[in-house]
Amino acid sequence: MVDIFHEEDGDISFLEGKTIAIIGYGNQGRAQALNLRDSGLEVIIGNLNDKYRRIAMNDDFPVYSIKEATEISDIIFLLIPDEVMNDVFEREIRAYIQPNSVLVFASGYNIGFKQLKPPEDLDIILIAPRMIGVGVREKFLKNEGFFSYIAVKQDPSGQAKQTLLALAKAIGTLKKGAIMISFKQEAELDLFNEQAFGPAFGRVLLSSIYTLIEAGYPAEVVLIEMYMSGEMAYTYQKMADIGLIKQLDFHSQTSQYGAMSRGIRFRNLPYKQKMNEILEEIQEGEFAKEWKKKITKLKFKMIKYFATKQKINKLERQVRKNLKLKLYDIYEENPPTKEELSELKEISVELDEFKRYYE
């Protein structure tokens, strides 16, 4: 049985007199900092001199450099992107950590896949909300809570679990429930959702859209039917509220019969085999090794560039224009430079495959 913790398991008074540094004031950093402060704890911010630093100052937090915040804190939340965390840690944190400090991670990636190796004399804990930063804040303000995965990796003080549960309560997750797993399990679950379920769902969605459009249905009604109406988001919420099967009762009997009787036709699709392959790559650390390579960052840039050229992007843009909906350009076209193309020659065959995939 997995260990699940709730409000009665955390004692915020255990953190009295402790200074908590939030390193990185992005989406999760801001939400968790505000929640901790509203729970009566002393919170400071360590951040680069950028727009997030200014936001933290506008939120009336004491703001320091990352080095300074590390030096004067007892508990350090590392809420910066996984891909830069180790470099920042080695350059601005490791040498300045005070004895008996606690390091808190919101992702198990760097510890789970041994990308970052912290000092052995520190408590190392994980609080990984299963919610985006805005949701972490909104759920706290509504007194609803949100699920999190939690873990203890190192416990030289003998008090890591007590600290973990106190912080979890202060952030607001114990109102819903915090589940104890390992750092590596958290990272594997997160990566699997992103690399297996997400892409599989995306391909099914695109196949549905193109099937209907090719059959002569107007693009506007197809996109509304598939996702623009928000009905699918509502259905997902009901799955979370009452259950995957129970939510069927919110649909007509015609809908229920059609879904269940035709669903069996998709039972032999090879998704499970592909998902097992992806999960094994994640568990073996192959993805972590790949993502660490310099050339992978260039490959990522190319893939994003190919994605901006997808047919669905052009189709959706025209539909949103016809429906008088707001247009968003969150993916700017960013073609590779000649120098980058030269570096990418060694993986040109792989890139051609990505290009065909996104056409």
C-alpha positions, 0 to 999 in steps of 0.5 A: 500500500502506498502512503498517503498523507492529509492535513492532520499529518503536517505541523506547520509550527515545526518550521517556526524560525526557519527562512525559506528561499524560493530559487526561481520565481516562475509559475511554480515558484510564485505560487508556492512562495505566496502559499507558504507566506500566507501560511505564516512562514518567512519566505525570501526569493533568489532570482536572476535580474529579470522580469520574474525578479521584478514580479517578486518585488511587486509581490513584496518579497525580499529578493536576493541573488541566488547566492545570497538567498542560499546563504541566509536560508534554512530551506531551499526550494529549487524551482528552476528548469531541469535542464539548467538546474545542475549548472546553477547549483554548481555555480551559485548554490553548492558552496553557499549552502549552510550546514543542516539545510534542506533542499526541496525539489518540485521535480524528481528528474535531476535527483532521480536520474543522477543529473545533480549530486547534492551534498550528503549532509543535507536533507533532500526532499520532493514536493511535486504538485500534480498541478500547474503553478496557477492551479496551485495558487487557485486551489490554495485560495479556494481551500480545496488543495491539490494532489502532489507526489512527495519523497525523501531522498536523504535524511541525515537530520532524522527530521526530513519527513517531518519537514516535508509534511510541514511544507506540504501542508503550508503549500496546501497539498495536504488538503487533497492528498500527498502520495509518497513515492521515490524521486525516480518514480515521480520523474518516470511518471511525468516523462511517460505522460509527456512522451507516451500518453500525450503524443498518442492522444495527439495523434488520435485527435489529429486523425479524427480531425483529418478524417472528418475534414476529408469527409467534407465537414467544415473545419469550423464545426470539426474543431469545435466538435473535437476540442474548441467547445470545451466539452472534452475538458468538462468530461475530463474534469468529471472523470477526475470528480467521479470516475472514468466510467461513472461520468458516462452517466452525464451523457445520453444513452445513445452516446454511451452505447455508441462509445462502448459498443464501438470502443472494442474495435480499437482494442488491438491498436499497437499503442501499448507496445509503443508505450512500453518501449517509451517507458523502458527508455525512460526507466533505463535513463536513455532519455535523460542521457539524450536530453543532456547532449548539446546536439539534442538542444539543436534537434529540439529547435528543429522539431519545434520549427517543423511543428510550426509548419504543421497543417493543423496550425494553418487550419486552426488559425483560419478557423479562429479567424472565421469564428472571430476568436483571439489569435495566439502566436506562442510558437514563433517561427525560428528557423535554424542558422547555417551554423546550426544546420551544419552541426545537425548534418550527422542526424539529418536522417532522423531530422527528415523523419521528424519533418515528414511526421509534422508535414 
